[in-house]
Amino acid sequence: MAVNCFKCRYFRVTWEPATPRACTAYGFKTKQIPSTVVRQSSGMECLKYAPKQEGKR
């Protein structure tokens, strides 16, 4: 099952044009979707995925 970073509580959008996406669980910023970087680096799906809580902002 592919991880959808947009539904993960650790996904963030940054103001930096060179690195517009971030993963606070792993502590990195990237131009790609963070789950893609994790898969390319480790060969495994993201193990820290946690769904966002509904209705809480």
PyMOL Python script that loads the backbone (N, CA, C, O; Angstrom):
from pymol import cmd

cmd.read_pdbstr("""\
ATOM      1  N   MET A   1       0.840  -1.191   0.000  1.00  0.00           N
ATOM      2  CA  MET A   1       0.000   0.000   0.000  1.00  0.00           C
ATOM      3  C   MET A   1       0.884   1.254   0.000  1.00  0.00           C
ATOM      4  O   MET A   1       1.765   1.392   0.848  1.00  0.00           O
ATOM      5  N   ALA A   2       0.655   2.142  -0.927  1.00  0.00           N
ATOM      6  CA  ALA A   2       1.436   3.370  -1.020  1.00  0.00           C
ATOM      7  C   ALA A   2       0.985   4.370   0.049  1.00  0.00           C
ATOM      8  O   ALA A   2      -0.206   4.499   0.331  1.00  0.00           O
ATOM      9  N   VAL A   3       1.938   5.059   0.628  1.00  0.00           N
ATOM     10  CA  VAL A   3       1.661   6.044   1.668  1.00  0.00           C
ATOM     11  C   VAL A   3       1.284   7.370   1.009  1.00  0.00           C
ATOM     12  O   VAL A   3       1.946   7.806   0.066  1.00  0.00           O
ATOM     13  N   ASN A   4       0.233   8.005   1.496  1.00  0.00           N
ATOM     14  CA  ASN A   4      -0.192   9.316   1.004  1.00  0.00           C
ATOM     15  C   ASN A   4       0.262  10.369   2.013  1.00  0.00           C
ATOM     16  O   ASN A   4      -0.384  10.563   3.043  1.00  0.00           O
ATOM     17  N   CYS A   5       1.355  11.039   1.724  1.00  0.00           N
ATOM     18  CA  CYS A   5       1.913  12.028   2.647  1.00  0.00           C
ATOM     19  C   CYS A   5       0.930  13.154   2.973  1.00  0.00           C
ATOM     20  O   CYS A   5       0.960  13.706   4.072  1.00  0.00           O
ATOM     21  N   PHE A   6       0.064  13.493   2.025  1.00  0.00           N
ATOM     22  CA  PHE A   6      -0.877  14.587   2.248  1.00  0.00           C
ATOM     23  C   PHE A   6      -1.883  14.260   3.354  1.00  0.00           C
ATOM     24  O   PHE A   6      -2.531  15.164   3.881  1.00  0.00           O
ATOM     25  N   LYS A   7      -2.019  12.999   3.707  1.00  0.00           N
ATOM     26  CA  LYS A   7      -2.919  12.587   4.784  1.00  0.00           C
ATOM     27  C   LYS A   7      -2.163  12.215   6.056  1.00  0.00           C
ATOM     28  O   LYS A   7      -2.752  11.688   7.000  1.00  0.00           O
ATOM     29  N   CYS A   8      -0.853  12.490   6.082  1.00  0.00           N
ATOM     30  CA  CYS A   8      -0.016  12.137   7.236  1.00  0.00           C
ATOM     31  C   CYS A   8       0.140  13.330   8.178  1.00  0.00           C
ATOM     32  O   CYS A   8       0.276  14.467   7.727  1.00  0.00           O
ATOM     33  N   ARG A   9       0.121  13.073   9.471  1.00  0.00           N
ATOM     34  CA  ARG A   9       0.247  14.144  10.462  1.00  0.00           C
ATOM     35  C   ARG A   9       1.634  14.775  10.465  1.00  0.00           C
ATOM     36  O   ARG A   9       1.789  15.888  10.967  1.00  0.00           O
ATOM     37  N   TYR A  10       2.640  14.109   9.926  1.00  0.00           N
ATOM     38  CA  TYR A  10       4.013  14.611   9.927  1.00  0.00           C
ATOM     39  C   TYR A  10       4.381  15.397   8.666  1.00  0.00           C
ATOM     40  O   TYR A  10       5.475  15.956   8.586  1.00  0.00           O
ATOM     41  N   PHE A  11       3.494  15.443   7.697  1.00  0.00           N
ATOM     42  CA  PHE A  11       3.762  16.162   6.447  1.00  0.00           C
ATOM     43  C   PHE A  11       3.574  17.658   6.660  1.00  0.00           C
ATOM     44  O   PHE A  11       2.593  18.085   7.270  1.00  0.00           O
ATOM     45  N   ARG A  12       4.511  18.452   6.158  1.00  0.00           N
ATOM     46  CA  ARG A  12       4.425  19.907   6.253  1.00  0.00           C
ATOM     47  C   ARG A  12       4.783  20.523   4.905  1.00  0.00           C
ATOM     48  O   ARG A  12       5.516  19.931   4.113  1.00  0.00           O
ATOM     49  N   VAL A  13       4.257  21.715   4.660  1.00  0.00           N
ATOM     50  CA  VAL A  13       4.609  22.506   3.487  1.00  0.00           C
ATOM     51  C   VAL A  13       5.496  23.639   3.983  1.00  0.00           C
ATOM     52  O   VAL A  13       5.163  24.307   4.962  1.00  0.00           O
ATOM     53  N   THR A  14       6.628  23.860   3.309  1.00  0.00           N
ATOM     54  CA  THR A  14       7.556  24.911   3.724  1.00  0.00           C
ATOM     55  C   THR A  14       7.420  26.117   2.799  1.00  0.00           C
ATOM     56  O   THR A  14       6.755  26.045   1.766  1.00  0.00           O
ATOM     57  N   TRP A  15       8.046  27.209   3.172  1.00  0.00           N
ATOM     58  CA  TRP A  15       8.056  28.419   2.355  1.00  0.00           C
ATOM     59  C   TRP A  15       9.272  28.458   1.436  1.00  0.00           C
ATOM     60  O   TRP A  15       9.442  29.417   0.683  1.00  0.00           O
ATOM     61  N   GLU A  16      10.110  27.442   1.486  1.00  0.00           N
ATOM     62  CA  GLU A  16      11.341  27.421   0.699  1.00  0.00           C
ATOM     63  C   GLU A  16      11.082  26.829  -0.691  1.00  0.00           C
ATOM     64  O   GLU A  16      10.706  25.661  -0.792  1.00  0.00           O
ATOM     65  N   PRO A  17      11.273  27.603  -1.759  1.00  0.00           N
ATOM     66  CA  PRO A  17      11.009  27.101  -3.111  1.00  0.00           C
ATOM     67  C   PRO A  17      11.853  25.876  -3.489  1.00  0.00           C
ATOM     68  O   PRO A  17      11.387  25.020  -4.242  1.00  0.00           O
ATOM     69  N   ALA A  18      13.067  25.784  -2.985  1.00  0.00           N
ATOM     70  CA  ALA A  18      13.942  24.652  -3.317  1.00  0.00           C
ATOM     71  C   ALA A  18      13.501  23.372  -2.618  1.00  0.00           C
ATOM     72  O   ALA A  18      13.734  22.273  -3.122  1.00  0.00           O
ATOM     73  N   THR A  19      12.861  23.513  -1.456  1.00  0.00           N
ATOM     74  CA  THR A  19      12.398  22.344  -0.690  1.00  0.00           C
ATOM     75  C   THR A  19      11.002  22.621  -0.139  1.00  0.00           C
ATOM     76  O   THR A  19      10.854  22.943   1.040  1.00  0.00           O
ATOM     77  N   PRO A  20       9.981  22.501  -0.980  1.00  0.00           N
ATOM     78  CA  PRO A  20       8.631  22.895  -0.570  1.00  0.00           C
ATOM     79  C   PRO A  20       7.898  21.909   0.337  1.00  0.00           C
ATOM     80  O   PRO A  20       6.835  22.239   0.861  1.00  0.00           O
ATOM     81  N   ARG A  21       8.442  20.704   0.535  1.00  0.00           N
ATOM     82  CA  ARG A  21       7.763  19.701   1.362  1.00  0.00           C
ATOM     83  C   ARG A  21       8.700  19.217   2.461  1.00  0.00           C
ATOM     84  O   ARG A  21       9.919  19.204   2.292  1.00  0.00           O
ATOM     85  N   ALA A  22       8.111  18.816   3.599  1.00  0.00           N
ATOM     86  CA  ALA A  22       8.927  18.352   4.718  1.00  0.00           C
ATOM     87  C   ALA A  22       8.242  17.215   5.459  1.00  0.00           C
ATOM     88  O   ALA A  22       7.019  17.077   5.439  1.00  0.00           O
ATOM     89  N   CYS A  23       9.063  16.408   6.111  1.00  0.00           N
ATOM     90  CA  CYS A  23       8.581  15.340   6.983  1.00  0.00           C
ATOM     91  C   CYS A  23       9.164  15.587   8.365  1.00  0.00           C
ATOM     92  O   CYS A  23      10.377  15.491   8.550  1.00  0.00           O
ATOM     93  N   THR A  24       8.315  15.905   9.338  1.00  0.00           N
ATOM     94  CA  THR A  24       8.813  16.179  10.680  1.00  0.00           C
ATOM     95  C   THR A  24       9.154  14.900  11.435  1.00  0.00           C
ATOM     96  O   THR A  24       9.926  14.947  12.392  1.00  0.00           O
ATOM     97  N   ALA A  25       8.608  13.772  11.036  1.00  0.00           N
ATOM     98  CA  ALA A  25       8.926  12.500  11.689  1.00  0.00           C
ATOM     99  C   ALA A  25      10.383  12.126  11.437  1.00  0.00           C
ATOM    100  O   ALA A  25      11.088  11.708  12.355  1.00  0.00           O
ATOM    101  N   TYR A  26      10.829  12.277  10.199  1.00  0.00           N
ATOM    102  CA  TYR A  26      12.211  11.943   9.845  1.00  0.00           C
ATOM    103  C   TYR A  26      13.124  13.166   9.869  1.00  0.00           C
ATOM    104  O   TYR A  26      14.347  13.023   9.858  1.00  0.00           O
ATOM    105  N   GLY A  27      12.550  14.353   9.900  1.00  0.00           N
ATOM    106  CA  GLY A  27      13.336  15.576  10.025  1.00  0.00           C
ATOM    107  C   GLY A  27      14.070  16.011   8.767  1.00  0.00           C
ATOM    108  O   GLY A  27      15.237  16.397   8.839  1.00  0.00           O
ATOM    109  N   PHE A  28      13.412  15.958   7.620  1.00  0.00           N
ATOM    110  CA  PHE A  28      14.059  16.431   6.396  1.00  0.00           C
ATOM    111  C   PHE A  28      13.081  17.209   5.530  1.00  0.00           C
ATOM    112  O   PHE A  28      11.864  17.072   5.655  1.00  0.00           O
ATOM    113  N   LYS A  29      13.650  18.038   4.641  1.00  0.00           N
ATOM    114  CA  LYS A  29      12.889  18.805   3.655  1.00  0.00           C
ATOM    115  C   LYS A  29      13.292  18.305   2.279  1.00  0.00           C
ATOM    116  O   LYS A  29      14.431  17.886   2.076  1.00  0.00           O
ATOM    117  N   THR A  30      12.362  18.348   1.332  1.00  0.00           N
ATOM    118  CA  THR A  30      12.635  17.813   0.003  1.00  0.00           C
ATOM    119  C   THR A  30      11.766  18.470  -1.054  1.00  0.00           C
ATOM    120  O   THR A  30      10.749  19.092  -0.748  1.00  0.00           O
ATOM    121  N   LYS A  31      12.180  18.323  -2.290  1.00  0.00           N
ATOM    122  CA  LYS A  31      11.375  18.810  -3.411  1.00  0.00           C
ATOM    123  C   LYS A  31      10.347  17.753  -3.811  1.00  0.00           C
ATOM    124  O   LYS A  31       9.286  18.080  -4.344  1.00  0.00           O
ATOM    125  N   GLN A  32      10.668  16.483  -3.552  1.00  0.00           N
ATOM    126  CA  GLN A  32       9.773  15.378  -3.890  1.00  0.00           C
ATOM    127  C   GLN A  32       8.784  15.128  -2.747  1.00  0.00           C
ATOM    128  O   GLN A  32       8.858  15.765  -1.696  1.00  0.00           O
ATOM    129  N   ILE A  33       7.876  14.209  -2.967  1.00  0.00           N
ATOM    130  CA  ILE A  33       6.988  13.764  -1.899  1.00  0.00           C
ATOM    131  C   ILE A  33       7.848  12.970  -0.904  1.00  0.00           C
ATOM    132  O   ILE A  33       8.589  12.082  -1.327  1.00  0.00           O
ATOM    133  N   PRO A  34       7.775  13.258   0.394  1.00  0.00           N
ATOM    134  CA  PRO A  34       8.647  12.594   1.367  1.00  0.00           C
ATOM    135  C   PRO A  34       8.603  11.064   1.343  1.00  0.00           C
ATOM    136  O   PRO A  34       9.639  10.425   1.529  1.00  0.00           O
ATOM    137  N   SER A  35       7.443  10.467   1.121  1.00  0.00           N
ATOM    138  CA  SER A  35       7.378   9.000   1.104  1.00  0.00           C
ATOM    139  C   SER A  35       8.193   8.413  -0.050  1.00  0.00           C
ATOM    140  O   SER A  35       8.711   7.302   0.060  1.00  0.00           O
ATOM    141  N   THR A  36       8.306   9.148  -1.143  1.00  0.00           N
ATOM    142  CA  THR A  36       9.124   8.709  -2.275  1.00  0.00           C
ATOM    143  C   THR A  36      10.603   8.717  -1.897  1.00  0.00           C
ATOM    144  O   THR A  36      11.341   7.796  -2.248  1.00  0.00           O
ATOM    145  N   VAL A  37      11.033   9.747  -1.187  1.00  0.00           N
ATOM    146  CA  VAL A  37      12.424   9.840  -0.738  1.00  0.00           C
ATOM    147  C   VAL A  37      12.740   8.708   0.235  1.00  0.00           C
ATOM    148  O   VAL A  37      13.806   8.099   0.151  1.00  0.00           O
ATOM    149  N   VAL A  38      11.825   8.423   1.153  1.00  0.00           N
ATOM    150  CA  VAL A  38      12.028   7.335   2.113  1.00  0.00           C
ATOM    151  C   VAL A  38      12.152   6.006   1.378  1.00  0.00           C
ATOM    152  O   VAL A  38      13.038   5.212   1.694  1.00  0.00           O
ATOM    153  N   ARG A  39      11.284   5.749   0.406  1.00  0.00           N
ATOM    154  CA  ARG A  39      11.328   4.492  -0.346  1.00  0.00           C
ATOM    155  C   ARG A  39      12.624   4.364  -1.142  1.00  0.00           C
ATOM    156  O   ARG A  39      13.213   3.284  -1.198  1.00  0.00           O
ATOM    157  N   GLN A  40      13.072   5.459  -1.760  1.00  0.00           N
ATOM    158  CA  GLN A  40      14.316   5.429  -2.533  1.00  0.00           C
ATOM    159  C   GLN A  40      15.530   5.223  -1.630  1.00  0.00           C
ATOM    160  O   GLN A  40      16.481   4.544  -2.017  1.00  0.00           O
ATOM    161  N   SER A  41      15.504   5.803  -0.435  1.00  0.00           N
ATOM    162  CA  SER A  41      16.644   5.714   0.479  1.00  0.00           C
ATOM    163  C   SER A  41      16.733   4.376   1.191  1.00  0.00           C
ATOM    164  O   SER A  41      17.818   3.813   1.333  1.00  0.00           O
ATOM    165  N   SER A  42      15.588   3.865   1.639  1.00  0.00           N
ATOM    166  CA  SER A  42      15.600   2.652   2.464  1.00  0.00           C
ATOM    167  C   SER A  42      15.132   1.400   1.733  1.00  0.00           C
ATOM    168  O   SER A  42      15.422   0.281   2.158  1.00  0.00           O
ATOM    169  N   GLY A  43      14.409   1.590   0.634  1.00  0.00           N
ATOM    170  CA  GLY A  43      13.858   0.443  -0.078  1.00  0.00           C
ATOM    171  C   GLY A  43      12.574  -0.079   0.545  1.00  0.00           C
ATOM    172  O   GLY A  43      12.040  -1.098   0.108  1.00  0.00           O
ATOM    173  N   MET A  44      12.075   0.615   1.568  1.00  0.00           N
ATOM    174  CA  MET A  44      10.852   0.211   2.274  1.00  0.00           C
ATOM    175  C   MET A  44       9.861   1.364   2.264  1.00  0.00           C
ATOM    176  O   MET A  44      10.228   2.520   2.052  1.00  0.00           O
ATOM    177  N   GLU A  45       8.592   1.026   2.499  1.00  0.00           N
ATOM    178  CA  GLU A  45       7.575   2.068   2.655  1.00  0.00           C
ATOM    179  C   GLU A  45       7.848   2.828   3.958  1.00  0.00           C
ATOM    180  O   GLU A  45       8.556   2.328   4.833  1.00  0.00           O
ATOM    181  N   CYS A  46       7.299   4.009   4.081  1.00  0.00           N
ATOM    182  CA  CYS A  46       7.465   4.824   5.286  1.00  0.00           C
ATOM    183  C   CYS A  46       6.877   4.100   6.494  1.00  0.00           C
ATOM    184  O   CYS A  46       5.720   3.680   6.470  1.00  0.00           O
ATOM    185  N   LEU A  47       7.671   3.956   7.543  1.00  0.00           N
ATOM    186  CA  LEU A  47       7.228   3.262   8.753  1.00  0.00           C
ATOM    187  C   LEU A  47       6.658   4.216   9.801  1.00  0.00           C
ATOM    188  O   LEU A  47       6.098   3.766  10.801  1.00  0.00           O
ATOM    189  N   LYS A  48       6.792   5.522   9.586  1.00  0.00           N
ATOM    190  CA  LYS A  48       6.317   6.500  10.572  1.00  0.00           C
ATOM    191  C   LYS A  48       5.015   7.178  10.153  1.00  0.00           C
ATOM    192  O   LYS A  48       4.603   8.162  10.768  1.00  0.00           O
ATOM    193  N   TYR A  49       4.372   6.665   9.123  1.00  0.00           N
ATOM    194  CA  TYR A  49       3.104   7.244   8.673  1.00  0.00           C
ATOM    195  C   TYR A  49       2.065   7.150   9.785  1.00  0.00           C
ATOM    196  O   TYR A  49       1.876   6.094  10.390  1.00  0.00           O
ATOM    197  N   ALA A  50       1.397   8.267  10.044  1.00  0.00           N
ATOM    198  CA  ALA A  50       0.301   8.315  11.012  1.00  0.00           C
ATOM    199  C   ALA A  50      -0.776   9.225  10.433  1.00  0.00           C
ATOM    200  O   ALA A  50      -0.487  10.374  10.097  1.00  0.00           O
ATOM    201  N   PRO A  51      -2.009   8.741  10.306  1.00  0.00           N
ATOM    202  CA  PRO A  51      -3.060   9.568   9.705  1.00  0.00           C
ATOM    203  C   PRO A  51      -3.352  10.822  10.527  1.00  0.00           C
ATOM    204  O   PRO A  51      -3.257  10.815  11.754  1.00  0.00           O
ATOM    205  N   LYS A  52      -3.707  11.889   9.828  1.00  0.00           N
ATOM    206  CA  LYS A  52      -4.096  13.129  10.504  1.00  0.00           C
ATOM    207  C   LYS A  52      -5.378  12.899  11.278  1.00  0.00           C
ATOM    208  O   LYS A  52      -6.202  12.066  10.901  1.00  0.00           O
ATOM    209  N   GLN A  53      -5.542  13.646  12.369  1.00  0.00           N
ATOM    210  CA  GLN A  53      -6.783  13.570  13.133  1.00  0.00           C
ATOM    211  C   GLN A  53      -7.834  14.401  12.414  1.00  0.00           C
ATOM    212  O   GLN A  53      -7.585  15.549  12.049  1.00  0.00           O
ATOM    213  N   GLU A  54      -8.992  13.825  12.216  1.00  0.00           N
ATOM    214  CA  GLU A  54     -10.079  14.500  11.505  1.00  0.00           C
ATOM    215  C   GLU A  54     -10.648  15.646  12.335  1.00  0.00           C
ATOM    216  O   GLU A  54     -10.793  15.527  13.552  1.00  0.00           O
ATOM    217  N   GLY A  55     -10.968  16.748  11.677  1.00  0.00           N
ATOM    218  CA  GLY A  55     -11.667  17.855  12.304  1.00  0.00           C
ATOM    219  C   GLY A  55     -10.876  18.675  13.295  1.00  0.00           C
ATOM    220  O   GLY A  55     -11.453  19.521  13.979  1.00  0.00           O
ATOM    221  N   LYS A  56      -9.578  18.460  13.400  1.00  0.00           N
ATOM    222  CA  LYS A  56      -8.775  19.227  14.342  1.00  0.00           C
ATOM    223  C   LYS A  56      -7.776  20.065  13.563  1.00  0.00           C
ATOM    224  O   LYS A  56      -7.028  19.535  12.740  1.00  0.00           O
ATOM    225  N   ARG A  57      -7.756  21.365  13.813  1.00  0.00           N
ATOM    226  CA  ARG A  57      -6.820  22.255  13.120  1.00  0.00           C
ATOM    227  C   ARG A  57      -6.018  23.025  14.095  1.00  0.00           C
ATOM    228  O   ARG A  57      -5.173  23.829  13.702  1.00  0.00           O
TER     229      ARG A  57
END
""", "prot")
cmd.dss("prot")
cmd.show_as("cartoon", "prot")
cmd.util.cbc("prot")
cmd.orient("prot")
